[in-house]
Amino acid sequence: MSRKVGGAVQRNRIKRWVREAFRTQPELFSRPIDIVLIAKRGIDDFSLQTIREDLIRVVSRYYRQANQDLGERARKDREGSR
C-alpha cells in the first residue's frame, strides 16, 4: 500500500480490515479468484462495514458477469456445432 494513504498506523488498520472482510465472507470465495485491491486517498474515512459491503458488491458482480459470459460461450458452442 502506498505511503500516500495515511501513516503506517492507518495503512496497517486498512490492511487488517480488508483481511477481516475476506475472512468473514468465505462463501464469496468458494471458487478461486484473484483480486487486486488498490487503496486510494480517503479510504481511511471508511469503516470495516463499508469495506466489507464494497467487497461483497464487487465480487458478486464479478461472479454474475463470469456466469453470463460462460452461458453465452456455451450457447455459441451449441449453435456452432449444428
Beta strands, then each sheet from edge to edge (+ up, - down):
end
